[in-house]
């Protein structure tokens, strides 16, 4: 019979099923247990350890040499249950977690670590769990926080080195291992030093071989007597081939071209086909009295690595030297879009599949610039497939990276990161050093936009540790200015300030607009003597560089933002001028639009700082293009470390709260804490509440409790048509493109409730973007059942997947919707997964489908900001029926939500349905 105290242990064990057997066995009566586990227990655990990570439990962290098992995995011996029970008896959750972790049983280790309060040791061990699961972002964030407080935390340093190594950031991993070695721990220090040397040498050797192969090939341009790099071609055929094209193009005589034939034939032997040999022979037949001067000019382009003069492009296009024209265009890096079609036509005459992949990349770049991104997407996918089926080369890496850049521009950051990481892996496998650097740059931007600041810093630091690209100024300036911006976004002002000072000290530092924007924010948050003079120099430099209209407006924003806290009236006047000037420029001018948004945000939070809460409501209503609510309204704005929230109660009373020193990025803080309880109480007497908010607050569904009826308010619309004259459009059973690999959704089922007019149904192959957009024009109700694409872990801007057009276009995106005119002022239901998500990088613009529908003329939009079940259609139909019965959309949403939550707790997703409405 069990003792009474054992009942309590059973309750604990039942919370973790794996311990049930442990408790039952370990707590049965026995003699001589003792208060702690035997030394043999930990000795056996360490001897059988199958992990590289270090743990903070003293017994688990004793040095253990790693011994190879010959590649044959051996199942671990079961952990003695009796010893685990002793650890549990004294509440040593860390010890139990360490025992499981040494066995590689990470899920069990995590369950005990998560019971423990946060601490440097707990977080270091939890980072080891994330590392084992491949969750490098979470591991790095935990370890960076530990090391920020305890820079010599041995286990955290070691684990950080492991994370960086797994991410491929070998130079930073090497540096971190060296930091471990300096701690002079027995065994660990020696291993750390050995790891550091191996990683550094492997990385630098890859760089040396790449540079050696490239330089040996390009030497043929300078010295006709230079030996052909045949051995380099055998070791690094991709690098040699890439430079070989430039060497052939630069040949200024028939004899010089034919002298390159043996190298061409060796590369053909290694990579298949006879393309390069045929190319050399063809060049040798050219008239060099005409070609030689052009080849000489091309060789100068290669030597200087400078911009391609338009005059030279025109000269080459007018000539019959197709290869020189195509080669020069590729060196423009996309700045000569008007030449692409001509270059592609001429380039294909070379019949070189390897070279054609670069032409595909340029065509995709032009299609993206023309706004036909879906064509670029399909082109790149198709080219990638062909590239993988042939000789795997640097061209495949270029295509993969271009896909990542395309998706990053579309704010599809999950897909962008996937392709950037694949390109990064391929570049290392192919030992393409320059493409490794390009991959690091792309990953930096994507990680920063996703709010993954620890990874972004690691990528920048790795780029810098590798020496960056040619040019001392760029190698010095680029990492510092990006680190400054990342630190600023991560609410680390001191680190941002130091990085800015380091950027200023770089030789010939450009001190561009990016520098000016970050500097203005840091000078406001952490002022220092001489800031005003330095900013004046930065602004003077940007004006001299002949900026575009949008750049000029942005420079005025920087000036106004800096002045606002120093010369208040002058700062206000400058920012108001920015708003006026930006409104005169096209909305597509991103710099002008960002200036407009940031000026409003600055003025709104400044009004909160001075306690002028009615002014907050007026400014936010003006920014949202809506009327100022006279009662029952909430306005909320966040501008970096500043936040202001204002409530207007049922009697029109106004109360507000201002916070001027936020310590955490808004993306990582609970939105519900933004609105103080006292302001929620002001709104409790309201039947419904209008919420005025811009990015990054717009779109957050936890601003107010689910039992309150509320909606985001933006824009104005005319009175909607009556139900009797209404026209309902339903889009369902979409045939998604095969490249997206999406499952087929269930067919739409009509509501059993009678309808005054049967809905118009677009389904199957008919549900294309053009058909849907055309049918939406005069609809009064729009209901879309389709897949939404976005990041399931972060709030990335979404698109709705429709059936593809003949040209491949399949997406209903915010930018396309915004251009429409919805004359029927429709009520819109987006019954698609995550269709309401706001871009995680959208701190300046509420870039989402609901906002776009409002801009186009919808009177109200409902959409989920999370993934939804198949039954969601019934939920949206219930809201629609309540609205038809006379409820306002906000009340209808609240009431239907409460009904579903009362029915089943698994319907918690209904709390993440977003409602956006216009004012009448």
Long-range contacts (C-beta under 8 A, 24 or more apart in sequence): 2-27, 9-88, 9-89, 12-88, 16-111, 16-112, 18-108, 19-84, 19-88, 21-81, 22-81, 22-84, 22-85, 22-88, 23-85, 23-88, 25-81, 25-82, 25-85, 26-81, 26-82, 26-84, 26-85, 26-86, 26-88, 27-85, 30-82, 33-82, 33-86, 34-86, 35-86, 35-90, 36-86, 36-90, 37-83, 37-86, 37-87, 37-95, 38-83, 41-80, 41-83, 41-99, 44-77, 45-79, 45-98, 45-99, 45-102, 45-103, 46-102, 48-76, 48-77, 48-102, 48-103, 49-102, 49-103, 50-76, 50-102, 50-103, 50-104, 51-101, 51-102, 51-104, 51-128, 51-132, 52-162, 53-101, 53-128, 53-131, 53-132, 53-158, 53-159, 53-162, 54-124, 54-128, 54-154, 54-155, 54-158, 54-159, 54-188, 55-98, 55-101, 55-102, 55-125, 55-128, 55-155, 56-94, 56-98, 56-121, 56-122, 56-124, 56-125, 56-155, 57-94, 57-95, 57-97, 57-98, 57-125, 59-95, 59-98, 60-95, 60-98, 60-99, 60-101, 60-102, 61-155, 63-185, 63-186, 63-187, 63-188, 64-187, 65-187, 76-103, 76-104, 76-105, 79-103, 94-121, 94-122, 94-125, 97-125, 98-125, 101-125, 101-128, 101-129, 104-132, 106-132, 106-133, 120-146, 120-149, 120-150, 120-153, 120-156, 121-155, 123-156, 124-153, 124-155, 124-156, 124-159, 125-155, 127-156, 127-159, 127-160, 127-163, 128-159, 131-159, 131-162, 131-163, 131-166, 134-166, 136-163, 136-166, 136-167, 136-455, 137-447, 137-452, 137-454, 137-455, 139-163, 140-164, 140-454, 140-455, 140-458, 141-452, 141-454, 144-454, 144-457, 152-183, 154-180, 154-183, 154-185, 154-188, 157-183, 158-188, 158-192, 161-192, 161-195, 164-458, 164-462, 165-195, 165-199, 167-455, 167-458, 168-424, 168-425, 168-428, 169-458, 169-459, 169-461, 169-462, 170-199, 170-200, 170-202, 170-203, 170-462, 171-199, 171-200, 171-203, 171-462, 171-465, 171-466, 172-458, 172-461, 172-462, 172-465, 173-199, 174-199, 174-200, 174-203, 175-465, 203-466, 206-428, 206-431, 206-433, 207-433, 207-466, 207-467, 209-235, 209-236, 209-431, 210-236, 210-239, 210-431, 210-432, 210-433, 210-434, 211-433, 213-239, 213-240, 213-243, 214-239, 214-240, 214-242, 214-243, 216-240, 217-243, 217-244, 217-247, 218-243, 218-246, 218-247, 218-302, 220-247, 220-260, 221-246, 221-247, 221-250, 221-299, 221-302, 221-303, 224-256, 224-259, 228-260, 228-262, 228-263, 229-263, 230-262, 230-263, 230-266, 233-263, 233-266, 233-267, 233-270, 234-266, 234-270, 236-431, 237-267, 237-270, 237-271, 238-393, 238-394, 238-430, 238-432, 239-394, 239-431, 239-432, 240-267, 241-267, 241-271, 241-276, 241-354, 241-393, 242-394, 244-276, 245-323, 245-327, 245-355, 246-298, 246-299, 246-302, 246-327, 248-279, 248-280, 248-283, 248-323, 249-283, 249-295, 249-298, 249-299, 249-323, 249-324, 249-327, 250-295, 250-296, 250-298, 250-299, 250-302, 251-283, 251-295, 252-288, 252-291, 252-292, 252-295, 252-296, 252-299, 253-288, 253-292, 254-284, 254-285, 254-286, 254-288, 257-283, 257-284, 258-284, 271-354, 271-391, 271-393, 272-390, 272-391, 273-353, 275-350, 275-351, 275-352, 275-353, 275-354, 276-352, 278-351, 279-323, 279-350, 279-352, 283-323, 286-321, 290-319, 290-321, 291-319, 291-321, 291-324, 294-319, 294-321, 294-324, 295-321, 295-324, 298-324, 298-327, 298-328, 301-328, 301-331, 302-331, 305-470, 307-332, 307-335, 308-332, 308-336, 310-336, 313-339, 317-342, 322-346, 322-347, 322-349, 322-350, 323-347, 323-350, 326-350, 326-355, 326-359, 329-362, 330-358, 330-362, 334-362, 334-365, 334-366, 334-369, 337-365, 337-366, 337-369, 340-365, 340-366, 341-366, 353-386, 353-390, 354-391, 354-393, 354-395, 357-383, 357-386, 357-387, 357-393, 357-395, 357-396, 357-398, 357-399, 358-395, 358-398, 360-399, 361-395, 361-398, 361-399, 361-402, 364-402, 364-406, 365-402, 368-406, 368-409, 372-807, 372-809, 373-406, 373-409, 373-410, 374-807, 374-808, 374-809, 374-810, 374-811, 375-807, 375-808, 375-809, 376-406, 377-403, 377-406, 377-739, 377-808, 378-739, 378-808, 380-406, 381-739, 392-426, 392-430, 393-430, 394-427, 394-430, 394-432, 394-435, 396-426, 397-423, 397-426, 397-427, 397-430, 397-432, 397-435, 397-439, 398-435, 400-426, 401-435, 401-438, 401-439, 401-442, 404-442, 404-446, 405-442, 408-442, 408-445, 408-446, 408-449, 410-797, 410-799, 410-813, 411-449, 411-796, 411-797, 411-839, 411-841, 411-842, 411-847, 412-789, 412-790, 412-796, 412-797, 412-799, 413-446, 413-449, 413-450, 413-791, 413-794, 413-796, 413-840, 413-841, 414-790, 414-791, 414-792, 414-793, 414-794, 414-796, 415-789, 416-446, 417-443, 417-446, 417-447, 417-450, 420-446, 434-469, 436-466, 437-463, 437-466, 437-468, 437-469, 440-466, 444-482, 448-482, 448-485, 448-486, 448-489, 449-840, 449-841, 450-791, 450-794, 450-796, 450-840, 450-841, 451-489, 451-665, 451-667, 451-668, 451-794, 451-840, 451-841, 453-486, 453-487, 453-489, 453-490, 453-665, 456-482, 456-486, 457-483, 457-486, 457-487, 460-486, 472-506, 472-507, 473-506, 473-507, 473-508, 473-509, 473-510, 476-503, 476-506, 476-507, 476-509, 477-503, 477-506, 477-509, 477-510, 480-506, 481-512, 481-514, 481-515, 481-518, 484-515, 484-518, 484-522, 485-514, 485-518, 488-518, 488-521, 488-522, 488-640, 489-665, 490-665, 491-640, 491-641, 491-662, 491-663, 491-664, 491-665, 493-522, 493-525, 493-526, 494-526, 496-522, 497-522, 497-526, 497-528, 504-534, 510-541, 511-537, 511-538, 511-541, 512-541, 512-542, 513-542, 513-547, 513-551, 513-554, 513-555, 513-558, 513-591, 516-542, 516-555, 516-558, 517-554, 517-558, 520-558, 520-559, 520-561, 520-562, 521-561, 521-640, 523-562, 524-561, 524-562, 524-564, 524-565, 525-640, 525-641, 531-562, 532-562, 532-566, 535-559, 535-562, 548-589, 548-591, 549-585, 549-589, 549-592, 550-585, 550-589, 550-590, 550-591, 550-592, 550-593, 550-595, 551-591, 553-578, 553-581, 553-582, 553-585, 553-591, 553-592, 553-595, 553-596, 554-591, 554-592, 554-594, 554-595, 556-581, 556-595, 557-595, 557-598, 557-599, 560-599, 560-602, 561-598, 561-599, 561-602, 564-602, 564-606, 571-606, 572-603, 572-606, 575-599, 575-602, 575-603, 576-603, 593-844, 593-845, 594-844, 594-845, 597-623, 597-694, 597-695, 597-844, 597-845, 598-639, 598-844, 600-694, 601-637, 601-639, 601-694, 602-639, 604-635, 604-637, 604-639, 604-644, 605-637, 605-638, 605-639, 605-642, 605-643, 605-644, 605-658, 607-644, 608-637, 608-642, 608-643, 608-644, 608-646, 608-656, 608-658, 609-642, 609-644, 609-658, 609-660, 611-656, 611-658, 613-644, 613-646, 613-654, 613-655, 613-656, 614-654, 616-644, 616-646, 616-656, 617-646, 617-648, 617-654, 617-692, 620-692, 620-693, 620-694, 621-692, 623-694, 624-692, 624-694, 624-713, 624-714, 624-715, 625-714, 625-715, 625-716, 626-692, 626-713, 626-714, 626-715, 626-716, 626-918, 626-919, 627-716, 627-919, 629-690, 629-692, 629-713, 629-919, 631-686, 632-683, 632-686, 632-687, 632-688, 632-689, 632-690, 633-689, 633-690, 633-691, 633-692, 633-713, 634-675, 634-679, 634-683, 634-689, 634-690, 634-691, 634-692, 634-703, 634-704, 634-710, 635-691, 635-692, 635-693, 636-674, 636-675, 636-691, 636-692, 636-693, 636-697, 636-703, 637-693, 637-694, 637-697, 638-662, 638-666, 638-674, 638-696, 638-697, 643-674, 645-674, 645-675, 645-676, 645-679, 646-679, 647-675, 647-679, 647-680, 647-682, 647-683, 648-682, 649-682, 649-683, 649-685, 649-686, 650-683, 650-685, 650-686, 653-682, 655-679, 655-682, 666-696, 666-697, 667-696, 667-795, 667-840, 670-702, 671-697, 671-700, 671-702, 671-703, 672-702, 672-703, 674-703, 675-703, 675-704, 680-704, 680-705, 683-708, 687-891, 688-888, 688-890, 688-891, 689-890, 690-917, 690-919, 694-846, 695-838, 695-842, 695-843, 695-844, 695-845, 695-846, 695-847, 696-838, 696-842, 696-843, 698-838, 698-846, 698-848, 698-851, 699-795, 699-836, 699-837, 699-838, 699-846, 699-848, 699-850, 699-851, 699-865, 699-914, 700-838, 701-865, 701-911, 701-912, 701-913, 701-914, 702-911, 706-894, 706-897, 706-898, 706-901, 706-910, 706-911, 707-894, 707-898, 708-894, 709-888, 709-890, 709-891, 709-893, 709-894, 709-895, 710-890, 710-894, 710-915, 711-860, 711-889, 711-890, 711-893, 711-915, 711-916, 711-917, 712-850, 712-914, 712-915, 712-916, 712-917, 713-916, 713-917, 713-918, 713-919, 714-846, 714-851, 714-854, 714-916, 714-918, 715-854, 715-855, 715-918, 715-919, 716-918, 716-919, 716-920, 717-825, 717-857, 717-858, 717-859, 717-918, 717-919, 717-920, 718-825, 719-825, 719-920, 720-780, 720-824, 720-825, 720-826, 720-827, 720-859, 721-780, 721-824, 721-825, 723-756, 723-884, 724-756, 725-780, 726-756, 726-757, 726-780, 726-781, 726-824, 727-757, 727-760, 727-778, 727-779, 727-780, 727-781, 727-824, 728-755, 728-757, 728-759, 728-760, 728-779, 728-780, 728-781, 728-782, 728-783, 729-759, 729-760, 729-762, 729-772, 729-775, 729-776, 729-779, 729-781, 729-782, 729-783, 730-759, 730-760, 730-761, 730-762, 730-783, 730-784, 730-785, 731-761, 731-762, 731-763, 731-767, 731-772, 731-782, 731-783, 731-784, 731-785, 731-786, 731-802, 732-761, 732-762, 732-763, 732-767, 732-785, 732-786, 733-763, 733-764, 733-767, 733-785, 734-763, 734-764, 734-767, 734-785, 734-786, 734-787, 734-801, 734-802, 734-803, 735-764, 735-765, 735-767, 735-803, 735-804, 736-786, 736-787, 736-801, 736-803, 736-810, 737-801, 737-804, 737-808, 737-810, 740-787, 740-789, 740-801, 742-787, 742-801, 745-785, 745-786, 745-787, 745-870, 746-870, 748-785, 748-873, 749-873, 751-877, 751-881, 753-881, 759-783, 764-803, 765-803, 766-803, 767-802, 767-803, 768-802, 768-803, 768-804, 768-805, 768-809, 768-810, 769-802, 769-805, 769-809, 769-810, 769-811, 769-812, 769-816, 770-805, 770-809, 772-802, 772-812, 773-812, 773-816, 773-817, 773-820, 776-820, 776-822, 776-826, 777-820, 777-821, 777-822, 777-823, 777-824, 778-823, 778-824, 779-822, 779-824, 779-826, 780-824, 780-825, 780-826, 780-827, 781-826, 781-827, 781-828, 781-829, 781-880, 782-826, 782-827, 782-828, 782-829, 782-858, 783-828, 783-829, 783-831, 783-876, 783-880, 784-812, 784-828, 784-829, 784-830, 784-831, 784-832, 784-835, 785-831, 785-832, 785-873, 786-812, 786-832, 787-832, 787-833, 788-830, 788-832, 788-833, 788-834, 788-835, 788-837, 789-834, 790-833, 790-834, 790-837, 791-837, 791-840, 792-834, 792-867, 794-840, 795-837, 795-838, 795-839, 795-840, 795-865, 796-837, 796-839, 796-840, 796-841, 797-837, 797-838, 797-839, 797-842, 797-847, 797-848, 798-832, 798-834, 798-835, 798-836, 798-837, 798-848, 798-849, 799-849, 800-830, 800-832, 800-835, 800-849, 812-849, 813-849, 813-852, 814-847, 814-848, 814-849, 814-851, 814-852, 815-852, 817-849, 817-852, 817-853, 817-855, 817-856, 818-852, 818-855, 818-856, 819-856, 820-856, 820-857, 821-856, 821-857, 822-853, 822-856, 822-857, 822-858, 823-857, 825-857, 825-858, 825-859, 826-857, 826-858, 826-859, 827-858, 827-859, 827-860, 827-861, 827-862, 827-880, 827-883, 827-889, 828-853, 828-858, 828-860, 828-861, 828-862, 828-863, 829-862, 829-863, 829-876, 829-879, 829-880, 830-861, 830-862, 830-863, 830-864, 831-864, 831-868, 831-872, 831-873, 831-876, 832-863, 832-864, 832-868, 833-864, 833-866, 833-867, 833-868, 834-864, 834-865, 834-866, 834-867, 835-863, 835-864, 836-861, 836-863, 836-864, 836-865, 836-913, 836-914, 837-865, 838-865, 850-914, 850-916, 851-916, 853-916, 854-916, 854-918, 858-918, 859-917, 859-918, 860-889, 860-915, 860-916, 860-917, 860-918, 861-914, 861-915, 861-916, 861-917, 862-889, 862-893, 862-913, 862-914, 862-915, 863-913, 863-914, 864-909, 864-912, 864-913, 864-914, 865-912, 865-913, 865-914, 866-909, 866-912, 867-909, 868-909, 869-909, 872-909, 875-900, 875-907, 875-910, 875-913, 889-915, 889-917, 890-915, 890-917
